[in-house]
Amino acid sequence: MNRAGRAGLEPARARAAARALAAGACGLILAACAAGASGSPAAGPGAGQMGGSAAAANPALDTGSSLGGQPAPDIRLVNQFGQRMALSQFRGKVVILAFVDSQCTTVCPLTTVSMVEAKQLLGAAGSGVQLLGVDANPQATSVPDVMAYSRAHGMVNQWDFLTGTPPQLRAAWRAYHIEVQIQQGMIDHTPALFVIDTHGRERTVYLTQMNYASITQAAQVLARQVAGLLPGHPPLASSRSLAYISGLAPTARVTLPGVPSGSVTLGPGRPRLVMFFATWVAETSDLRAHLLALNSYARAAGKAGRGGGPRLPGLAAVDEQATEPSPGAAAAYVKGLGAPLRYPVAADPTGRLADGYGVGDQPWFVLTSATGKIIWRHDGWLGVHALEAAARRA
């Protein structure tokens, strides 16, 4: 499994990338997408005007950059069912086209959630919208690879996720100025999402930002753009403020809904080890085995401190519900493990906790002190002994 090394975009670099894509130049900005990434949410708005001043001032939201209506290069690949597809066959529909790593655990799930939610916001008019993905992982290009991503994210019948031979994919990336790199086993690519009108013309490009709380806002910006290209300019089913949504840092005391029931309180007062995850991580790792293995850490934390030994911080897991295929996905998964978890599991329904804790990947560990200071972060799974060694830093 390839692991990526960076996630998110610095504001100036995000704006530069949008301008480069809008000008037809080579996309220079990359976002880590294969399983694993480090970094904290950082983003910047594009040059577009959708959403007004609140959206333009939101550092976690790209409001889009105009592409001027130039013809969209045709793409001829196969979808997750092995069917031959062409971008040109969707003339008459507005196409939302995204370049997505088929094994991504960082920014790509945010992209696909925003696509699906944007179409849902259009209500019945969404039938005039086609969602398309193009695989941006040069090492996972098979039809089963794009089907696995589609299935894990509940999108099998909601879009067409296209792939092909490496030369075919490279041609598609070049046509849309998508930069894809593998450096030291890490896969990065330009996190671009394009809106193509009913006449097959490129209208707007967006760069997905590594920020969980802004997913619904990004969907709203996207839906407004698409609505303006559909007959009758249909109104959105709902709308919300596009002003910046701050994260909930470990210094804040927060009570979250428990999974599958109850509640879980996090925040200052004592050291804590928090593990962020989503059920779709099962596509790239043995999620069940890892969750059950953490029972050993929970038992060790419960025993530590007895007899004068050092006490280990208690463990809590947090499901990123904002990126799950359904609100009940985590509860169903936990119930189906076949054995109980000996640590609490909470749901982060808005993504604000992930942003406040600086989550840049799934899974993601954060160790906090009794005052709520972040002492240590880790991207990816760790064995119990390594977790215990790291947790003793608190």
Secondary structure, 3 states (H helix, E strand, C coil): CCCCCCCCCCHHHHHHHHHHHHCCCCCCCCEECECCCCCCCCCCCCCCCCCHHHHHCCCCCCCCEECCCCECCCCEEECCCCCEEEHHHHCCCEEEEEEECCCECCCHHHHHHHHHHHHHHCHHHHHHEEEEEEECCCCCCCHHHHHHHHHHCCCCCCCEEEECCHHHHHHHHHHCCCCEEEECCEEEECCEEEEECCCCEEEEEEECCCCCCCHHHHHHHHHHHHHCCCCCCCCCCCCCCCCCCCCCCCCCCEEEEECCCCEEEECCCCCEEEEEECHHHHHCCCHHHHHHHHHHHHHHHHHCCHHHCCCCCEEEEEECHHHCCCCCHHHHHHHCCCCCCCCCEEECCCCHHHHHCCCCCCCEEEEECCCCCEEEEEECCCCHHHHHHHHCCC
